[in-house]
Amino acid sequence: MKALPFRIKIALLSTAISATVLAGFGTAAYFMIARQKAESLDTEIRSLGMRHRGWIANRQAEQRLNENFSFITGEGNEEEIILLIADESGSVLHVSPGWPKSLDPKQLDIRLEDDARTAPENLGDRAGGFRGGRGWGGPGRGMGPGGGQVSFTKIPRFLTTGAWRLGMMGTADTTLVIGVNTRHANAELTQLRNGFLLALPLALAFVAIGGWIVAGRALRPIRVIADTAEQVTVRGLDQRIPLSEEDPEITRVILVLNRMMDRLESSFKQATRFSADASHELKTPLAIMQGELENALQEAQPDSKEQQVFGNLLEETQRLKTITRGLLLLALADSGQLKLSLENVDLPAMLEGLIEDARALAEETRLSFEVDFAQGITVRADPALLRTAVLNLFVNAVKYNEPGGRIRASLESHDKHAYLTVCNSGPGIPDADQCRIFTRFHRVDSARDRKVDGVGLGLSLAREIIRAHGGELVLRESGSGWTCFELRIPHAPLNV
């Protein structure tokens, strides 16, 4: 599976983190507000129970109690507030007219614990001297001191059941249950939740866009580094990454990379200079050796051991001259100093001459040639170098063929380029070697012995020569029994 780009990862990660934080914050805020709403309802219930003494004082006068309840809650609020009164044994003495049928009074657990703070020994003078009434109310049952508020002696308890918030308060002989409908509070919570859920995707979209923009700005120096690195070639080793003052860490990376490219440029120039100098210096002694060996070969007795030795040495000297010339051309190409003596070249005529040379090389292996050259194709090239490149293709087609095999060469023109295809039969190039056949001194394992002459410079030299002419050399196909190379080179301008 292909990995996601770093910029997308940053945007997704920031969105995921923000979603987690916002979801956690929203959930916590929701429960805190819900708890605050419940506490607000509890305060309202507590206030209703404490301030309306008639609910306990008139508990045995049903009609009067209902009238009192309706007066306190107001007309039309029977479904908003409900009331239940029970005695000390838990028996229900009264329920308000709006008590919901789904809420069975007998199923309610209305037992309350005594509040130690309201015991007689703890009240003292705070009771205002009234200690004779039941429930510590003074005049009237369940009334507080002075008759203003009910003095409850039980620890109040609150619970939510269905759509109601119930509060239970009591005295020694009476339990008062007041319920407030939570519909409005729940509606507010639902509205709050829906608003949050609606705003969350929008907020995450802004976070994702912000993360994308921030990641893009953060990766801008990396893109500059990548763009500069792409321009660093054998002809552009002087390229350096411009320093960035936005981030000290990126600046340090740029400095390290620039110093590395300094060392790379210096090492490459030294290696190129050595190859060029060594190849150039070897040309003269090799030419002298070749001349001396040719003279010695002529003076040696026919079929003598000396003649055989001189002949072998002459072949090795010629081979060294070929390697030296190839290294020199590659060194010049690497340094961008390969000078071309350009002129109009009749490509079909040149190819006909090279085919004749290839036929001579293929006499022993009895290879057959299939040639199809379009006529009238002219290219602007250095004749000697172009001949060297194309000859390497034909020589390889002969060397890496099989006895009685085939060589097919075709030349055509389109898109302002000439295309030369050279194919040969044979074992083909293994898949593992196809990506390295243009590497210098690389040879396929089956060709490493001296039965197939060569050092692995032909294809790399041919490609550098063609590239110097603005063209390209590629391996088009190589399967079992068939290998094809394709050479592309621009046409000569019409006005030249």
Phi, psi and omega in degrees: 000133182288133181289148179287147175300150183299324181296319178293322178299317180298314180297316180293319181295316179296323178294318180295316179296315180296321179297319179295315180295313181295320178295318178295316179296316180297318179296315179297317179296321180299312181290327177294317179293320178298319178294320178296320177299316180297318179295325177296318177295321179297320178296319178297317179296317180297320180294318178299317181291323185282326191266344184248086185292337182298336181294329178265322183294327184253030189292340181262355176257093190302309184293319181294323179293319178296319178296317178298317179296316179294323179293320183288315184277339181091155181293140177083004180255019181296335180265003179257326180228134178234158187222140175220137178234134179227155179273188185293340179272353180097001179285137182283122179264329183199142170230147181289158183301329183271012181299127184291142180291332181288349182250099183282118180301329182290340181272354181279137174268100185256016178288133181235150179269150179292142176268113184298335182289341181259008177294151184303320183290342179263342181283315180061227182286347181296341180283357177072017177086355181268104181233012185263338184278154177291135180077016177054053180244352183074220180297125181089148182286129175073016181266151178277177179302133180077359177075015183269319184226153175284134177258099181279139181251006179250152176287119182294152180225141183232144178206160177248127178224118183064231181264018186236142171254115185256137174239130182245123179228153183201162171250192183295329185238004183217141174240128181248125178245119178242131179241138178241131180294130182267013184301312182293319178296318179294324179296319178296319178294320178296317178298319177296316180295316180296322177297320179293316180295329178286323182280336184300310179300322179296318179296319180293327177296317177296321179296317180297317178296317177298319177297322178297315181293315180297317179297322178297317179293323180291328183271357181303315177297328178293320178296322177297318178298315181295317180297319179292319180297327178294334181273354180277100177235183179296340178256003180222039180287352179275359179291137178227152181278127179294140182291145178242129180263007182287325186218121180301326181292318177295321178300319179295319178298318180297317179299317179297316180294320179296319177295323177296319179290330174299313180295320179297316180296317180296315180296319182294318179297321178295317180294319179295317179297320180295315181298316181293314182295316181296317180295319180294317181292333181280342183299315183293308179297328178291322177295320178295316179299318180297317179297315180296319180293323178295319177295316180296323179295323179289327182276345181287153178293137179302140178061017178274166178296323179297319179298320179294319180294314180297324178295316179296318179296324179294320178297318180292325178294317177297323178295319177296322178296321179295316179296316181298316179297318178297317179296320179296316179296321179293320178296319178294321179294320180297322182273002181072021183248017178284107184273132181251131173264089189281140173201165178288128183241127174283098188297316179300322180293318177299318182294325178299318178295320179291327177296323177297319177297320180294322178297322179295321179292334186263010183297317184292326183268000174053053179275145176259146184244136173241115187239133177217092183251121172289142184266163175078022180259118181243136179236154177265107188205169171274113187302316183294313181292319179297321177297319178299315182296312183291323179298323177299323178295314180294320180296317177297320179298328178281313185294321186259032178259187178237153180305130181076016183278193185233151170230129179237128180232133180224147179229128178217170184224132172193157180057038177062024177225152171261136182241119176249125178244127179238118182237151178214151173282170181139186185291343182083172181257125179302151181302323183293337183261348186296327181280355184237010186291339178266004177283138184294136179067009176272131178229144177298144185307321183290348182250012184283339179282169185279002175295328175252109185290145178145163180235001178091024179252345188300308184291319180296321178294318180298317181295319179295322179294316181293320177296324177296337177269006180083016180248200181206148176236125184225157170273111184280321178199153175203100178243194180290110175092000182206132180225135182228132171248144179237128179249131179237132181215140183292153173292160173286140176301147184291333184268009182259000000 
